[in-house]
Amino acid sequence: MKLNTGARFKKPKRKETEIQAEILNLLKRRGIFAYNSKNQGTWNAAKSCYIYHGLQGVPDITGFLPGGRALYIEVKRPGENLREGYFTKAGKYIPGQTDFRDIAIAQGTLYILARSIEDVESALPPPGVVYVWCTAGEPCAWAIKTGGE
């Protein structure tokens, strides 16, 4: 029997929910309070549209960093982008994920677009941080607790 060694196998795409679960476990291990925002809509067959629950554009994970700074993490599968806002046929503007990102960053929160757990690990402050502060348009800074304090 001859094996086909030249065959290429497609690696299955990871589900967004799997990546979210890994990120939430990482945050829990790091002692960072965070939860899944569960902001997806439900399909309304009678109206043939999605009915959204809550504010559109809110990221998948919401949390608080040491010192109380807000943390927002939007999880996307590799290759996917943030949703843009749009106008309905009636002229009503529906905000998108890019709108929320821009507002969150302008307010000095830590906003992370994550396609993997590594994206979150590289953006989070190191373990031992007791306070995080962010200035709009600048990278976040943090204070690390030392033995004498």
PyMOL commands that place a pseudoatom at each C-alpha (Angstrom):
pseudoatom trace, name=CA, resn=MET, resi=1, chain=A, elem=C, hetatm=0, pos=[0.000, 0.000, 0.000]
pseudoatom trace, name=CA, resn=LYS, resi=2, chain=A, elem=C, hetatm=0, pos=[1.383, 3.374, -0.985]
pseudoatom trace, name=CA, resn=LEU, resi=3, chain=A, elem=C, hetatm=0, pos=[0.752, 6.487, 1.118]
pseudoatom trace, name=CA, resn=ASN, resi=4, chain=A, elem=C, hetatm=0, pos=[0.083, 9.784, -0.555]
pseudoatom trace, name=CA, resn=THR, resi=5, chain=A, elem=C, hetatm=0, pos=[2.704, 11.957, 1.153]
pseudoatom trace, name=CA, resn=GLY, resi=6, chain=A, elem=C, hetatm=0, pos=[2.076, 14.905, -1.138]
pseudoatom trace, name=CA, resn=ALA, resi=7, chain=A, elem=C, hetatm=0, pos=[-1.501, 15.412, 0.008]
pseudoatom trace, name=CA, resn=ARG, resi=8, chain=A, elem=C, hetatm=0, pos=[-2.202, 18.707, 1.684]
pseudoatom trace, name=CA, resn=PHE, resi=9, chain=A, elem=C, hetatm=0, pos=[-4.549, 18.813, 4.594]
pseudoatom trace, name=CA, resn=LYS, resi=10, chain=A, elem=C, hetatm=0, pos=[-6.361, 21.973, 5.526]
pseudoatom trace, name=CA, resn=LYS, resi=11, chain=A, elem=C, hetatm=0, pos=[-6.055, 22.853, 9.163]
pseudoatom trace, name=CA, resn=PRO, resi=12, chain=A, elem=C, hetatm=0, pos=[-9.583, 23.365, 10.505]
pseudoatom trace, name=CA, resn=LYS, resi=13, chain=A, elem=C, hetatm=0, pos=[-10.356, 26.961, 11.417]
pseudoatom trace, name=CA, resn=ARG, resi=14, chain=A, elem=C, hetatm=0, pos=[-10.711, 27.547, 15.115]
pseudoatom trace, name=CA, resn=LYS, resi=15, chain=A, elem=C, hetatm=0, pos=[-14.045, 28.793, 16.322]
pseudoatom trace, name=CA, resn=GLU, resi=16, chain=A, elem=C, hetatm=0, pos=[-14.204, 32.256, 17.828]
pseudoatom trace, name=CA, resn=THR, resi=17, chain=A, elem=C, hetatm=0, pos=[-15.813, 30.764, 20.948]
pseudoatom trace, name=CA, resn=GLU, resi=18, chain=A, elem=C, hetatm=0, pos=[-12.776, 28.483, 21.458]
pseudoatom trace, name=CA, resn=ILE, resi=19, chain=A, elem=C, hetatm=0, pos=[-10.404, 31.457, 21.329]
pseudoatom trace, name=CA, resn=GLN, resi=20, chain=A, elem=C, hetatm=0, pos=[-12.673, 33.397, 23.726]
pseudoatom trace, name=CA, resn=ALA, resi=21, chain=A, elem=C, hetatm=0, pos=[-12.640, 30.511, 26.228]
pseudoatom trace, name=CA, resn=GLU, resi=22, chain=A, elem=C, hetatm=0, pos=[-8.819, 30.374, 26.155]
pseudoatom trace, name=CA, resn=ILE, resi=23, chain=A, elem=C, hetatm=0, pos=[-8.587, 34.137, 26.708]
pseudoatom trace, name=CA, resn=LEU, resi=24, chain=A, elem=C, hetatm=0, pos=[-11.076, 34.059, 29.601]
pseudoatom trace, name=CA, resn=ASN, resi=25, chain=A, elem=C, hetatm=0, pos=[-9.049, 31.251, 31.230]
pseudoatom trace, name=CA, resn=LEU, resi=26, chain=A, elem=C, hetatm=0, pos=[-5.845, 33.283, 30.825]
pseudoatom trace, name=CA, resn=LEU, resi=27, chain=A, elem=C, hetatm=0, pos=[-7.464, 36.335, 32.424]
pseudoatom trace, name=CA, resn=LYS, resi=28, chain=A, elem=C, hetatm=0, pos=[-8.781, 34.230, 35.309]
pseudoatom trace, name=CA, resn=ARG, resi=29, chain=A, elem=C, hetatm=0, pos=[-5.311, 32.750, 35.923]
pseudoatom trace, name=CA, resn=ARG, resi=30, chain=A, elem=C, hetatm=0, pos=[-3.885, 36.292, 35.941]
pseudoatom trace, name=CA, resn=GLY, resi=31, chain=A, elem=C, hetatm=0, pos=[-6.488, 37.439, 38.490]
pseudoatom trace, name=CA, resn=ILE, resi=32, chain=A, elem=C, hetatm=0, pos=[-8.184, 39.831, 36.056]
pseudoatom trace, name=CA, resn=PHE, resi=33, chain=A, elem=C, hetatm=0, pos=[-11.966, 40.035, 36.392]
pseudoatom trace, name=CA, resn=ALA, resi=34, chain=A, elem=C, hetatm=0, pos=[-13.510, 39.513, 32.949]
pseudoatom trace, name=CA, resn=TYR, resi=35, chain=A, elem=C, hetatm=0, pos=[-16.640, 38.056, 31.392]
pseudoatom trace, name=CA, resn=ASN, resi=36, chain=A, elem=C, hetatm=0, pos=[-18.124, 37.240, 28.007]
pseudoatom trace, name=CA, resn=SER, resi=37, chain=A, elem=C, hetatm=0, pos=[-20.315, 40.186, 26.993]
pseudoatom trace, name=CA, resn=LYS, resi=38, chain=A, elem=C, hetatm=0, pos=[-22.790, 37.913, 25.112]
pseudoatom trace, name=CA, resn=ASN, resi=39, chain=A, elem=C, hetatm=0, pos=[-23.826, 40.765, 22.867]
pseudoatom trace, name=CA, resn=GLN, resi=40, chain=A, elem=C, hetatm=0, pos=[-24.830, 38.755, 19.806]
pseudoatom trace, name=CA, resn=GLY, resi=41, chain=A, elem=C, hetatm=0, pos=[-28.266, 39.078, 18.292]
pseudoatom trace, name=CA, resn=THR, resi=42, chain=A, elem=C, hetatm=0, pos=[-30.958, 36.513, 17.603]
pseudoatom trace, name=CA, resn=TRP, resi=43, chain=A, elem=C, hetatm=0, pos=[-32.574, 35.830, 14.254]
pseudoatom trace, name=CA, resn=ASN, resi=44, chain=A, elem=C, hetatm=0, pos=[-36.166, 37.034, 13.912]
pseudoatom trace, name=CA, resn=ALA, resi=45, chain=A, elem=C, hetatm=0, pos=[-37.685, 34.899, 11.159]
pseudoatom trace, name=CA, resn=ALA, resi=46, chain=A, elem=C, hetatm=0, pos=[-40.862, 36.994, 10.973]
pseudoatom trace, name=CA, resn=LYS, resi=47, chain=A, elem=C, hetatm=0, pos=[-38.887, 40.160, 10.173]
pseudoatom trace, name=CA, resn=SER, resi=48, chain=A, elem=C, hetatm=0, pos=[-36.014, 38.359, 8.396]
pseudoatom trace, name=CA, resn=CYS, resi=49, chain=A, elem=C, hetatm=0, pos=[-33.399, 40.199, 10.417]
pseudoatom trace, name=CA, resn=TYR, resi=50, chain=A, elem=C, hetatm=0, pos=[-31.229, 40.000, 13.524]
pseudoatom trace, name=CA, resn=ILE, resi=51, chain=A, elem=C, hetatm=0, pos=[-32.514, 41.570, 16.715]
pseudoatom trace, name=CA, resn=TYR, resi=52, chain=A, elem=C, hetatm=0, pos=[-29.582, 42.801, 18.777]
pseudoatom trace, name=CA, resn=HIS, resi=53, chain=A, elem=C, hetatm=0, pos=[-29.569, 42.668, 22.560]
pseudoatom trace, name=CA, resn=GLY, resi=54, chain=A, elem=C, hetatm=0, pos=[-27.569, 45.440, 24.140]
pseudoatom trace, name=CA, resn=LEU, resi=55, chain=A, elem=C, hetatm=0, pos=[-25.271, 47.941, 22.468]
pseudoatom trace, name=CA, resn=GLN, resi=56, chain=A, elem=C, hetatm=0, pos=[-23.964, 46.992, 19.029]
pseudoatom trace, name=CA, resn=GLY, resi=57, chain=A, elem=C, hetatm=0, pos=[-20.212, 46.988, 18.613]
pseudoatom trace, name=CA, resn=VAL, resi=58, chain=A, elem=C, hetatm=0, pos=[-19.456, 46.027, 22.235]
pseudoatom trace, name=CA, resn=PRO, resi=59, chain=A, elem=C, hetatm=0, pos=[-16.479, 43.626, 22.269]
pseudoatom trace, name=CA, resn=ASP, resi=60, chain=A, elem=C, hetatm=0, pos=[-16.773, 39.939, 23.130]
pseudoatom trace, name=CA, resn=ILE, resi=61, chain=A, elem=C, hetatm=0, pos=[-14.933, 40.217, 26.468]
pseudoatom trace, name=CA, resn=THR, resi=62, chain=A, elem=C, hetatm=0, pos=[-15.244, 42.985, 29.047]
pseudoatom trace, name=CA, resn=GLY, resi=63, chain=A, elem=C, hetatm=0, pos=[-13.104, 43.206, 32.168]
pseudoatom trace, name=CA, resn=PHE, resi=64, chain=A, elem=C, hetatm=0, pos=[-11.239, 45.378, 34.642]
pseudoatom trace, name=CA, resn=LEU, resi=65, chain=A, elem=C, hetatm=0, pos=[-7.487, 45.672, 35.039]
pseudoatom trace, name=CA, resn=PRO, resi=66, chain=A, elem=C, hetatm=0, pos=[-5.722, 46.223, 38.383]
pseudoatom trace, name=CA, resn=GLY, resi=67, chain=A, elem=C, hetatm=0, pos=[-6.598, 49.727, 39.544]
pseudoatom trace, name=CA, resn=GLY, resi=68, chain=A, elem=C, hetatm=0, pos=[-10.018, 49.606, 37.866]
pseudoatom trace, name=CA, resn=ARG, resi=69, chain=A, elem=C, hetatm=0, pos=[-9.179, 50.487, 34.249]
pseudoatom trace, name=CA, resn=ALA, resi=70, chain=A, elem=C, hetatm=0, pos=[-11.650, 48.982, 31.765]
pseudoatom trace, name=CA, resn=LEU, resi=71, chain=A, elem=C, hetatm=0, pos=[-10.493, 46.189, 29.471]
pseudoatom trace, name=CA, resn=TYR, resi=72, chain=A, elem=C, hetatm=0, pos=[-12.192, 45.331, 26.185]
pseudoatom trace, name=CA, resn=ILE, resi=73, chain=A, elem=C, hetatm=0, pos=[-11.201, 42.408, 23.966]
pseudoatom trace, name=CA, resn=GLU, resi=74, chain=A, elem=C, hetatm=0, pos=[-12.744, 41.810, 20.552]
pseudoatom trace, name=CA, resn=VAL, resi=75, chain=A, elem=C, hetatm=0, pos=[-12.025, 38.266, 19.391]
pseudoatom trace, name=CA, resn=LYS, resi=76, chain=A, elem=C, hetatm=0, pos=[-11.820, 37.487, 15.684]
pseudoatom trace, name=CA, resn=ARG, resi=77, chain=A, elem=C, hetatm=0, pos=[-10.754, 34.378, 13.844]
pseudoatom trace, name=CA, resn=PRO, resi=78, chain=A, elem=C, hetatm=0, pos=[-7.541, 34.849, 11.847]
pseudoatom trace, name=CA, resn=GLY, resi=79, chain=A, elem=C, hetatm=0, pos=[-8.313, 36.740, 8.645]
pseudoatom trace, name=CA, resn=GLU, resi=80, chain=A, elem=C, hetatm=0, pos=[-11.505, 38.381, 9.931]
pseudoatom trace, name=CA, resn=ASN, resi=81, chain=A, elem=C, hetatm=0, pos=[-11.794, 42.134, 10.477]
pseudoatom trace, name=CA, resn=LEU, resi=82, chain=A, elem=C, hetatm=0, pos=[-13.837, 44.417, 12.707]
pseudoatom trace, name=CA, resn=ARG, resi=83, chain=A, elem=C, hetatm=0, pos=[-17.325, 45.315, 11.485]
pseudoatom trace, name=CA, resn=GLU, resi=84, chain=A, elem=C, hetatm=0, pos=[-17.755, 48.872, 10.266]
pseudoatom trace, name=CA, resn=GLY, resi=85, chain=A, elem=C, hetatm=0, pos=[-20.809, 50.953, 11.139]
pseudoatom trace, name=CA, resn=TYR, resi=86, chain=A, elem=C, hetatm=0, pos=[-23.444, 51.459, 8.457]
pseudoatom trace, name=CA, resn=PHE, resi=87, chain=A, elem=C, hetatm=0, pos=[-26.588, 53.395, 7.576]
pseudoatom trace, name=CA, resn=THR, resi=88, chain=A, elem=C, hetatm=0, pos=[-29.919, 51.600, 7.192]
pseudoatom trace, name=CA, resn=LYS, resi=89, chain=A, elem=C, hetatm=0, pos=[-32.270, 52.295, 4.285]
pseudoatom trace, name=CA, resn=ALA, resi=90, chain=A, elem=C, hetatm=0, pos=[-34.166, 54.631, 6.631]
pseudoatom trace, name=CA, resn=GLY, resi=91, chain=A, elem=C, hetatm=0, pos=[-30.978, 56.642, 7.264]
pseudoatom trace, name=CA, resn=LYS, resi=92, chain=A, elem=C, hetatm=0, pos=[-30.383, 55.382, 10.815]
pseudoatom trace, name=CA, resn=TYR, resi=93, chain=A, elem=C, hetatm=0, pos=[-26.706, 54.857, 11.671]
pseudoatom trace, name=CA, resn=ILE, resi=94, chain=A, elem=C, hetatm=0, pos=[-25.896, 51.442, 13.192]
pseudoatom trace, name=CA, resn=PRO, resi=95, chain=A, elem=C, hetatm=0, pos=[-22.586, 51.612, 15.055]
pseudoatom trace, name=CA, resn=GLY, resi=96, chain=A, elem=C, hetatm=0, pos=[-19.996, 48.968, 14.360]
pseudoatom trace, name=CA, resn=GLN, resi=97, chain=A, elem=C, hetatm=0, pos=[-17.099, 47.436, 16.211]
pseudoatom trace, name=CA, resn=THR, resi=98, chain=A, elem=C, hetatm=0, pos=[-14.713, 50.045, 14.794]
pseudoatom trace, name=CA, resn=ASP, resi=99, chain=A, elem=C, hetatm=0, pos=[-16.834, 52.824, 16.346]
pseudoatom trace, name=CA, resn=PHE, resi=100, chain=A, elem=C, hetatm=0, pos=[-16.699, 51.215, 19.793]
pseudoatom trace, name=CA, resn=ARG, resi=101, chain=A, elem=C, hetatm=0, pos=[-12.935, 50.642, 19.449]
pseudoatom trace, name=CA, resn=ASP, resi=102, chain=A, elem=C, hetatm=0, pos=[-12.329, 54.305, 18.598]
pseudoatom trace, name=CA, resn=ILE, resi=103, chain=A, elem=C, hetatm=0, pos=[-14.441, 55.525, 21.529]
pseudoatom trace, name=CA, resn=ALA, resi=104, chain=A, elem=C, hetatm=0, pos=[-12.859, 53.074, 23.982]
pseudoatom trace, name=CA, resn=ILE, resi=105, chain=A, elem=C, hetatm=0, pos=[-9.313, 54.052, 23.008]
pseudoatom trace, name=CA, resn=ALA, resi=106, chain=A, elem=C, hetatm=0, pos=[-10.183, 57.769, 23.136]
pseudoatom trace, name=CA, resn=GLN, resi=107, chain=A, elem=C, hetatm=0, pos=[-11.422, 57.254, 26.713]
pseudoatom trace, name=CA, resn=GLY, resi=108, chain=A, elem=C, hetatm=0, pos=[-8.141, 55.647, 27.756]
pseudoatom trace, name=CA, resn=THR, resi=109, chain=A, elem=C, hetatm=0, pos=[-9.266, 52.034, 28.111]
pseudoatom trace, name=CA, resn=LEU, resi=110, chain=A, elem=C, hetatm=0, pos=[-7.191, 49.031, 27.059]
pseudoatom trace, name=CA, resn=TYR, resi=111, chain=A, elem=C, hetatm=0, pos=[-8.759, 47.684, 23.844]
pseudoatom trace, name=CA, resn=ILE, resi=112, chain=A, elem=C, hetatm=0, pos=[-7.317, 44.524, 22.302]
pseudoatom trace, name=CA, resn=LEU, resi=113, chain=A, elem=C, hetatm=0, pos=[-8.172, 42.996, 18.943]
pseudoatom trace, name=CA, resn=ALA, resi=114, chain=A, elem=C, hetatm=0, pos=[-7.272, 39.337, 19.507]
pseudoatom trace, name=CA, resn=ARG, resi=115, chain=A, elem=C, hetatm=0, pos=[-6.973, 36.587, 16.937]
pseudoatom trace, name=CA, resn=SER, resi=116, chain=A, elem=C, hetatm=0, pos=[-5.132, 34.344, 19.397]
pseudoatom trace, name=CA, resn=ILE, resi=117, chain=A, elem=C, hetatm=0, pos=[-4.306, 34.068, 23.084]
pseudoatom trace, name=CA, resn=GLU, resi=118, chain=A, elem=C, hetatm=0, pos=[-0.807, 35.348, 22.251]
pseudoatom trace, name=CA, resn=ASP, resi=119, chain=A, elem=C, hetatm=0, pos=[-2.292, 38.690, 21.127]
pseudoatom trace, name=CA, resn=VAL, resi=120, chain=A, elem=C, hetatm=0, pos=[-3.772, 39.139, 24.604]
pseudoatom trace, name=CA, resn=GLU, resi=121, chain=A, elem=C, hetatm=0, pos=[-0.660, 37.961, 26.469]
pseudoatom trace, name=CA, resn=SER, resi=122, chain=A, elem=C, hetatm=0, pos=[1.509, 40.484, 24.615]
pseudoatom trace, name=CA, resn=ALA, resi=123, chain=A, elem=C, hetatm=0, pos=[-0.908, 43.392, 25.272]
pseudoatom trace, name=CA, resn=LEU, resi=124, chain=A, elem=C, hetatm=0, pos=[-1.583, 42.736, 28.973]
pseudoatom trace, name=CA, resn=PRO, resi=125, chain=A, elem=C, hetatm=0, pos=[0.550, 44.211, 31.729]
pseudoatom trace, name=CA, resn=PRO, resi=126, chain=A, elem=C, hetatm=0, pos=[2.910, 41.684, 33.350]
pseudoatom trace, name=CA, resn=PRO, resi=127, chain=A, elem=C, hetatm=0, pos=[1.867, 39.726, 36.470]
pseudoatom trace, name=CA, resn=GLY, resi=128, chain=A, elem=C, hetatm=0, pos=[2.307, 41.673, 39.710]
pseudoatom trace, name=CA, resn=VAL, resi=129, chain=A, elem=C, hetatm=0, pos=[0.873, 44.911, 38.367]
pseudoatom trace, name=CA, resn=VAL, resi=130, chain=A, elem=C, hetatm=0, pos=[-1.155, 46.834, 40.929]
pseudoatom trace, name=CA, resn=TYR, resi=131, chain=A, elem=C, hetatm=0, pos=[-2.319, 49.760, 38.801]
pseudoatom trace, name=CA, resn=VAL, resi=132, chain=A, elem=C, hetatm=0, pos=[-2.822, 50.367, 35.084]
pseudoatom trace, name=CA, resn=TRP, resi=133, chain=A, elem=C, hetatm=0, pos=[-3.474, 53.697, 33.413]
pseudoatom trace, name=CA, resn=CYS, resi=134, chain=A, elem=C, hetatm=0, pos=[-4.015, 54.543, 29.777]
pseudoatom trace, name=CA, resn=THR, resi=135, chain=A, elem=C, hetatm=0, pos=[-3.929, 57.887, 28.016]
pseudoatom trace, name=CA, resn=ALA, resi=136, chain=A, elem=C, hetatm=0, pos=[-5.837, 58.264, 24.762]
pseudoatom trace, name=CA, resn=GLY, resi=137, chain=A, elem=C, hetatm=0, pos=[-3.575, 57.521, 21.819]
pseudoatom trace, name=CA, resn=GLU, resi=138, chain=A, elem=C, hetatm=0, pos=[-0.687, 56.326, 24.025]
pseudoatom trace, name=CA, resn=PRO, resi=139, chain=A, elem=C, hetatm=0, pos=[0.328, 52.826, 25.123]
pseudoatom trace, name=CA, resn=CYS, resi=140, chain=A, elem=C, hetatm=0, pos=[-0.922, 51.848, 28.578]
pseudoatom trace, name=CA, resn=ALA, resi=141, chain=A, elem=C, hetatm=0, pos=[1.502, 52.112, 31.502]
pseudoatom trace, name=CA, resn=TRP, resi=142, chain=A, elem=C, hetatm=0, pos=[1.549, 50.248, 34.800]
pseudoatom trace, name=CA, resn=ALA, resi=143, chain=A, elem=C, hetatm=0, pos=[3.043, 50.174, 38.270]
pseudoatom trace, name=CA, resn=ILE, resi=144, chain=A, elem=C, hetatm=0, pos=[4.505, 46.917, 39.588]
pseudoatom trace, name=CA, resn=LYS, resi=145, chain=A, elem=C, hetatm=0, pos=[4.309, 46.078, 43.273]
pseudoatom trace, name=CA, resn=THR, resi=146, chain=A, elem=C, hetatm=0, pos=[7.754, 45.661, 44.801]
pseudoatom trace, name=CA, resn=GLY, resi=147, chain=A, elem=C, hetatm=0, pos=[8.710, 43.832, 47.979]
pseudoatom trace, name=CA, resn=GLY, resi=148, chain=A, elem=C, hetatm=0, pos=[9.158, 47.034, 50.048]
pseudoatom trace, name=CA, resn=GLU, resi=149, chain=A, elem=C, hetatm=0, pos=[5.764, 48.558, 49.280]
for i in range(1, 149): cmd.bond("trace and resi %d" % i, "trace and resi %d" % (i + 1))
show_as sticks, trace
zoom trace
